[in-house]
Amino acid sequence: MRRIGYIIERIADIGGYVSGWLVPLMMILVAVEVFMRYILLQPLMVADEFSAYMLVALSYLGLAYTWKQGGHVRINLLVSRLPARTASWIRLIGLIGTFIFLLGLSQAGYKMIIYALKINLRSPTWLIVPLFWPQLPVFIGFILLTLLLLVEIARAIAKIQAGENVEEMNK
Amino acid sequence: MSLEVMSLILLGGLVFLLAFGIEIASAMGIMAGLGLLLFVHQPLDYFARCAFEMMNSFTFTAIPLFVFMGAIYANTGTMGPLFRGAEKIFGNLPGSLASSVIVANAIFGAISGSSLAATATFGKICFPEMEKAGYNPRLSLGAIAISGTLSVLIPPSLIMIVYGGWEDVSVARLFAGGIIPGLILTILFMITVTILVIRNPSLAPTTSKTTLREKLKAILDLLPFLGIIALVLGTIFGGIMTPTEAASLGALLSIVFALIYRQMSIQALKDSMWTAVTITSMIAFVLFTARMLGQVFQYIGLTEAFSQFMIGLPVGKYALFAIICLMYLVLGCFFDALSMLVLTLPFVAPIIKNLGFDFIWFGVTYVVLAEIGLVTPPFGLNLFVLKGVLPQYEITTIFRGTLPFLIPTAILVVLLVIFPDLVLWLPRVLYAR
């Protein structure tokens, strides 16, 4: 079980790693477009569309990594004042609620990409890109976060059983 | 089911989830999902499309690029010369180091759009120097925390990009609108430092005189920073480049700049990339869940009922705006600026439109109001960031330090209401053609 958790966390890291490298790649793509347009007067005409797809990919592939880093904002004012045991239970319930929501989201993501594949949905631009590809990272990102939440829930249960504070988990 | 019951379930549920520490994006998503299933009778399918469409935006591409640009400066330590340059120029003012932090932050604000990066960077660089010089910690902490908020007002600003993309308002015009209020606030903060030190000289040591030659040399040190700012903002305001293109150019130049200063390392590059990822992913999650929740509110008729109720109140236009400001000041104590913006916009935007306020003006005024939230407990993010950098100081000490600086911020809000042209004049002049 611990090994599965470790593997899922590493996959989340890989998602963050891929997302991270998309940033300089996006920067280069837009800079090249600027150079081609203003210096060589021959715009590529692809930077707008592809940089937006890269933004989609980096936003969602990095979702689980950001969660792992504690990057999603939360208000723990009330929880931090509760007794550790009560706070732990509340966190566990919160994680389960988020997990159920993410399950629904993953299913929605799956339906979206399957639909795009089935009807060969394409972008309404001159590139007519098959939308399955830019939509795929959304689905992968949701799945990664769902799996990470599963690991967090398992850890939270273990912590509660050991009498430890779940809120200390990501510190 | 009546609107009242549906609203109570959705809003009550949201407050409940937030109070119990669920991530803001998740809480909004859960309530949007419930609303969609129970009240709109639709499956969650649209959620995924909304997630894709929300971020499939060239405008929002500027977000990671501006974060990346600011993070490169923050992680490579190239901000040191900026602070020391400002220190030489303003060395003759009472509390000169505190004023220098404010000016350096204003300049950094024109490079980075994130107040958190600014607070962390200047907390690390400036506080030890101020402490060594004998500054009162409360003044130092207050100046660092409050001046970090200038980054969200002085363009480029992440909040303005999100607001522009969300409300379909020109981001370039918003950026232009933020310049004069940003400069006014910088000057007001410096005046506050001067008054504080004159009234209580024990807050700061006596300033040492700087010669004209030293000042001129300091201006030369600042020139590379000013050059990059001129290039990034100049190309945007000149209509030559979009904010995204300018962000890309600025990010590229920041790497070149760090290489010239021999401060660039692979680790700094990676850290900057991860910073861009965590902030962008957080924003994406908040944006699409807030959009879905907003749509559920709209579908059940809550947003319209709320705006009708507010407009129907027997108060004048400005009294109504004062209520909105008050609401933001209270919410700002609990929410971060971005979540507060996207959560309230479905309700507030129709009221602003109905009252005849300009959306550029409102966007900039919102940013000033949100700045107050960044330094007010219990959820002032800048306070927490500074506490993280300087753990020996309590949040309450940092907050007490920022307290006197809230007066100029409130004065600016009043000035913006009385003289809307402080925001609208520059966009009008720049985009007159």
Interface residues (C-beta under 8 A of the other chain):
Chain A: G16 S19 G20 W21 V23 P24 M26 M27 I28 V30 A31 E33 V34 Y38 D48 E49 S51 A52 Y53 M54 L55 V56 L58 S59 Y60 G62 L63 Y65 T66 W67 Q69 G71 H72 V73 R74 I75 N76 L77 L78 V79 A87 I90 R91 I93 G94 G97 T98 F101 G104 L105 Q107 A108 G109 K111 M112 P134 Q135 V138 F139 F142
Chain B: L17 L18 A19 F20 G21 I22 E23 I24 A25 S26 G29 I30 G33 P43 L44 D45 Y46 F47 A48 R49 A51 F52 M55 N56 S57 F58 F60 T61 I63 P64 L65 F68 I240 M241 T244 E245 A247 S248 L249 A251 L252 L269 K270 S272 M273 W274 A276 V277 T278 I279 T280 S281 M282 I283 A284 F285 V286 F334 F335 D336 S339 P378 F379
